[in-house]
Amino acid sequence: MLRGWEVLMEKNITIAVHIEEDESTTTVHTVLDLMGDHFEAKGRAKRNPSDESMPVIGEELALARALNGLQTKVMEAAQTKIGEFLKE
């Protein structure tokens, strides 16, 4: 709850995150179901063979890329709905 703001509605959402890793590649798959809309995005990070193995970096990069893809899809859906609303 925000101080100084009247909260009219509060919701919690869940983003499912699945991480797959092998020796050089991390892939993250994200899924969001939001008010009847379904969004999915993937992110991938590949380690340079000459770099030391640090799985957390691959996970962070792949996750950031997947969440960025999810953000883009949600924004596009919102913009489409705004456009449809304005045509009415």
N, C-alpha and C positions, 0 to 999 in steps of 0.2 A: 504494500500500500504506500502511496506517495503522500508525503506531508504537504498540505496546502492545496491539494487537488482532490476533487470529489470523485471517488471511484464509483462508476455506474455499473460496471461489469468487470469481473475478473475471471480469466480462463487460464488453464494450464494446458500446454500442448507437449507432445512427445515426438522427438525425432529419433527414429531407429537408425542406429549406426552399426554397420557390419564391416569389420576390418579383416582383410586377408593379406598375408605376407609370405614371401619366399626369400631366398637369399639376397635378391637385388631389387625386388619390386613390392610396393605396398599399394593395395587397392582398397578404397573405402566406398561403400554403397550406403547412401542415406535415403530414407523414406519418411515422408510427412503426409499424413492425412489431416486435412484441415477443412472443416465445415463442408464435407462432401467432395472436396477436390483432393486428388491424389498426385503427389509430386515425388519424383525420384531423381537422384543425381549420383554420379560417380566421380571420384577423384583418384589420381594415380601419382605416385612418386617412384622414381627409379634411381637407385644408387649408382654412382659412377664406380666401376670396378676398382679403380685405384684409391677410392675413399675408404676410410675405416667404417666398419659396420656400427651404426648408431640408430637402431630401429625407431626410437622415439622421434627422430627428425623426420623420417619417412612417414610415420603416422601423422605427425602434425601437418606436414605439407599436403598429404593426400586428404586428410580431413578438411583442411582449409579450402582446398580445391573443390571437394564435394559440397561443402556448405555454401561456397560461392555459387556453384551451379544451382543449388537448391534456391538460394536467394534470387537468382536471375529468373528462375521459373515461376516463383511466387510473385515476383514483381510484374512479370509479363501477364500473369493471370489477373492480377489486380488492375493493370492498365487496360486489359481487354474488357473487364467488367465496367470500368469507368467509361470507356468508349461506348459500350452498349447502353449504359445508363443515359449518357448525354444524347444519344440518338433518339431516345424515346420522347 
